[in-house]
């Protein structure tokens, strides 16, 4: 079906109706965690809120997690 000027809707409305997309199940507006730095001993990830989480291992095999919390005013 093509757009007809006598149909009573504008071309823009026709295109919006034609391009309706259904979001897949489980879809959210949140983004996935973004990896900022990745190396064998250090990994920095920015989560959905904007906090930076750094996971690191030292030379003795210890595991550390540092979190830089992004405070919004």
N, C-alpha and C positions, 0 to 999 in steps of 0.2 A: 504494500500500500504506500503510495507516495503522498506527499503533502498537497492538499487542495486549498487554495485561498478561500474558497467558499465554505470550508469546513467549520469556521468560527473560531479556530485557534490560530495563534501566530506560529510562524516557522520555528521560533525558538522553543515554544511549548511542545511542538511536534518532535523536535530533536531530543528534548529532555525526556519525553515519554518513550521515544524509540530507544534511547540509550540507558534504560533502567537496568541497574546491576544489583544483583542480590549478593550480599556479603556471605562468605562461607561460614559454616558452623564453627564456633570457637573463636571467631575473629573479634578483636578488641581494638580500641584506639591506642592502646599502649604500644610502645616500641619495645623491641628486645634490648637486652643489655648490650652496650656498645663496648667492644674491646679497644682500649686506647693504647696499651703497651703489652706486648707479649714476648717474653724471653724465657729461657730455661729456669731462671731463678726468680723472676718477677712477672706478675700479671696485674694490670690495672684495668678495671672495668667500671664504666659509668652506668648506673642503673636508671630505671624509668623516671625517678624523681630528680636525678642530676647529681646524686652522691657518687663520689669516686671511692671505689673499694680496691685496695692494693693487697694482693696476696703474695707473700714472698717466703722463700726458704733460705736459711743461712747455711754456711759451709758445714755445720754439724748436723744437718738434717732437721733442724727445728722449723716449725711452720708458724708464720705470723700473718695476721690480717689487720690492716690499718684502714680506717674509714674516715674520709673527709666529708662531713655532712654539710650540705648546701642549705643554709638557712635563708629563708625568704622573708622580707619585711613587708 
